[in-house]
Amino acid sequence: MAEELKEIGKVMGFYSHISVAAIELTGDLAVGDTIVIKGHTTNLEQPIDSMQIEHDKVEKAKKGDQIGIKVKDKVRLHDIVYKK
């Protein structure tokens, strides 16, 4: 049985020189959660080790927040972010 994925956001930007994705959240996310980012050419799964809002480290973020997270591979504008 496939794991349930809950859509929690969308990639709004990607900064390749620091490998950070800017994500606008439509759901809640916390450090320790595992996310999956999917798009036309993107399929990335990774745990959230840390995230930032306006350059401040946060443990939790909620719907409407814009967060920055380190990603281990390239992501693209409008890729969808899911929580496992």
Secondary structure, DSSP 8 states (H G I E B T S, - for coil): -----EEEEEEEEEETTTTEEEEEESS-EETT-EEEEE-SS-EEEEE---EEETTEEESEE-TT-EEEEE-SS---TT-EEEE-
